[in-house]
Amino acid sequence: MRLALVSDIHANLEALQATLADIAARGVDRIVCLGDIVGYNAKPAECIALIRKAGALCVAGNHDLAVCGRMPTRHFPATAARAIAWTHRHLSWDDLLFLAGLPLKANVGGALLAAHGALHPETECATVRLDSDERRSQSFQALIADPSGARIGAFGHTHQVGIYEFRSGSTTPRGEQTITLRDDACYLINPGSVGQPRSKDKRASYMVLDLARRTVTVHRVAYDAAATWAATRQAGLAPALAFVPRPLRGAIAGGLRALRLDRPARHLAAYLGL
């Protein structure tokens, strides 16, 4: 079985269209969406329609949960919370029911466990960010303990591509575009983000997991980012600092980091492309 893993679409229609077109050319058996179909950008209904038409197996992301009322927004950045309220108003009842029905986790053929943020803890797996060795270790332990016998865990939420191999009691990051999965190891894999990459490469990203050949391959896709940004601005969803000159934005982000305000700095950098 060949699976295409996508995540963090965030209502970016142009990125999703380009990604699905690229996936269609690769002969995959199924698409697995790791959450956050909506949020930030201005085409949530269109993205929901496309991902449903593709027959994707989806789990819930924190933005999906917030839009349909399953999660409060008090811990969301102001830009994200504003987009969530806007998105709720612009979705149909059927769209909201679809988001409300998404599971927090999914088991794919006994071979893959899928969640948005982490495989642990059970009730907060859509919000925990696997951005440290300690958290990844906890999710590896949850993967190993799962009764299905799955040895691959897929997650999103960080908006950054990542492949982590757990073998002989230690974890090794793998940076290759294609890796071969070892039979004596477990893996946590993150396809990055379709709609809002948070790395130097701003193309949409996804992964193809070939369970028969035991390989994982990272793919990146160019799309019309200017069209997405124009629609987001027109909808009033652009960040408040989006019109601040880029050098000044960089200085603000640097100041936040210097004050050890890592979370605000990370969000500012992600939203404004710093």
Summary of the structure (lengths in Angstrom):
residues: 274
radius of gyration: 17.9
end to end distance: 38.1
largest distance: 52.5
contacts: 949
relative contact order: 0.17
helix: 36%
strand: 20%
